[in-house]
Amino acid sequence: MSSHDYNRYRVDVEGGQLSVGVWEPVASGPGHVPTVCVIHGITSNHLFFAGLVSALPGVRVIGPDLRGRADSRTLPGPFGMSAHARDVRAAVDAFADDGPVTLVGHSMGGFVAMTLAAESRTTGAEAARTFRGPVLIDGGLPLPLDEPSSGHPVDDLNDEDLDTDDLIAAVLGPAAERLSMSFSTVEEYLAFFAAHPAFVDGLDTVATESFVYDLAAKDDHSFQPSTSVEVMQADSADMYTGADYRRALETIMADQPSQSEVVFLYAERDLVASEPGLYPPELVADYARQWPHLSVIDVQGTNHFDILLTETGIDACAEAVTSRLGAVVDGVVD
């Protein structure tokens, strides 16, 4: 028996409607149902979190497709972390009650989560929804730079001389190449991922369904990934150099330990399953030193993608989310 009932909806946002998946718990007691909002990565979609959802019985999970992706692919710009945060807020307001919502962001979704989380810390308590977290999964903290000008990764975010195109190419080059490709069949697209070094153990049901859902049909009956290179480039540039994310990071870092609820889980390997991961251990150690109330979890044996697909990764992520909910393992809220 499934732990959740799943349905997909549309929510009015600037420029059109955002597609939102909602998993309602099948078995939940009377009263408040804890709610989590999951925010996906730069070329992904909400279905990539389905494995994590199964590990959160008794919890409502809201998962928007960010604008420019999957079933929200026709939504126009502007893009960027602030625009996505507004969209996510609309999804949360549509499906969550007035209680606090725990934010969970994977990859770029972590940057969106940080931007949104800062809202409730800078707006009057009566006016703002309370967001717990965020729980950051291999994203959401400043990414490493190949040639830092100051020697300090956070300071480098303010370096106006950064060649953003070079940074994007270095981190997301393989993804940009995939977004430009066409595939004659769905099976051909799945074969592309089956040969990807990050999926050497094969594609499980969650990955397969997420990848199939991502495909957009073209007029010539071929298929193409739903995210355009232009959308990815716009979001990547904002992720590295955007003022909204920088302000959010500074706001959250300035919180007292008792107010901060940020957990950062990082994978051992990167987007192509190479070591070190997207966040090298020495960089994570630096963040832990400068931000003592950041909880850091090293998820060994995972890469940037399968941290949300393997048992090891899902268990670590679910434990982090559950701790933010104040729930016990079986999903019953204290």
Disulfide bonds with the S-S distance in Angstrom:
none
